[in-house]
Amino acid sequence: MAKEAPKFKKIKKVKSKDAGFVIRQFFIDDDNYLQIKSNDKLIHLKLKLKGDKPRLIGTVTKSTRTIVMTRKRGVHLHRISNSYGFNDYVLRNAFTFDMIRLSDDLGNHWKIPVEYVLTEGKYLHFQTQGFELQRFVKLEQLEQFRVGTAENRRF
């Protein structure tokens, strides 16, 4: 099933000083945007919310159609539900990746299909804006996608 292209308000192209990288800003509304820094192999995704510095969401490897995300368990784990959050807006509008390679600071590694997060992830209702919505997936659910040390060449 082909996805429709996301509809953004405005696009602002910015020239990068890094050789081979192009930076684009996709404005979600007047104050918030996604910053996409890309070349022919990689895409770096950052989310800039009003009043905050840009936050790195992940890095997409175009050849494997995979986004690499890292988490610090003490900061990113939602303790009440024992789950990690994934930005719903980015996952719903993902055209360049199908898999998530997630790792945390405790040495855990998972390879998760994006579709699984979208179907099995649960919303927690403490966010105020639609593009900030996150889908949370419990650590117990992630166990089925754990990458073992024998098969773990990339981490």
SULVEN-V312248 format. One record per residue. RES is the residue in three letters. PSI is psi in whole degrees, -180 to 180 (none if undefined). Layout:
# SULVEN-V312248
RES|PSI / RES|PSI
This chain:
# SULVEN-V312248
MET|121 / ALA|140 / LYS|149 / GLU|150 / ALA|139 / PRO|150 / LYS|117 / PHE|157 / LYS|-56 / LYS|158 / ILE|131 / LYS|117 / LYS|137 / VAL|132 / LYS|138 / SER|149 / LYS|-16 / ASP|133 / ALA|127 / GLY|-6 / PHE|142 / VAL|135 / ILE|129 / ARG|146 / GLN|119 / PHE|108 / PHE|125 / ILE|-41 / ASP|-164 / ASP|-28 / ASP|-15 / ASN|143 / TYR|162 / LEU|132 / GLN|125 / ILE|117 / LYS|117 / SER|155 / ASN|-160 / ASP|-10 / LYS|-34 / LEU|156 / ILE|123 / HIS|123 / LEU|128 / LYS|145 / LEU|125 / LYS|113 / LEU|152 / LYS|127 / GLY|-6 / ASP|162 / LYS|158 / PRO|138 / ARG|131 / LEU|123 / ILE|-46 / GLY|177 / THR|125 / VAL|131 / THR|115 / LYS|-38 / SER|-32 / THR|-5 / ARG|46 / THR|138 / ILE|135 / VAL|123 / MET|143 / THR|149 / ARG|147 / LYS|116 / ARG|-39 / GLY|-26 / VAL|-44 / HIS|-17 / LEU|126 / HIS|107 / ARG|-38 / ILE|-44 / SER|-5 / ASN|53 / SER|158 / TYR|146 / GLY|148 / PHE|136 / ASN|116 / ASP|-42 / TYR|-45 / VAL|-43 / LEU|-39 / ARG|-30 / ASN|20 / ALA|120 / PHE|-15 / THR|-2 / PHE|148 / ASP|-17 / MET|153 / ILE|123 / ARG|104 / LEU|135 / SER|153 / ASP|175 / ASP|-3 / LEU|5 / GLY|13 / ASN|143 / HIS|137 / TRP|151 / LYS|107 / ILE|132 / PRO|139 / VAL|-40 / GLU|-34 / TYR|-44 / VAL|-40 / LEU|-32 / THR|-37 / GLU|-19 / GLY|146 / LYS|142 / TYR|142 / LEU|131 / HIS|60 / PHE|2 / GLN|154 / THR|-27 / GLN|146 / GLY|-40 / PHE|-8 / GLU|-7 / LEU|139 / GLN|147 / ARG|127 / PHE|133 / VAL|126 / LYS|150 / LEU|-34 / GLU|-38 / GLN|-32 / LEU|-21 / GLU|-35 / GLN|-17 / PHE|9 / ARG|138 / VAL|120 / GLY|163 / THR|-31 / ALA|-36 / GLU|3 / ASN|89 / ARG|-24 / ARG|-21 / PHE|none
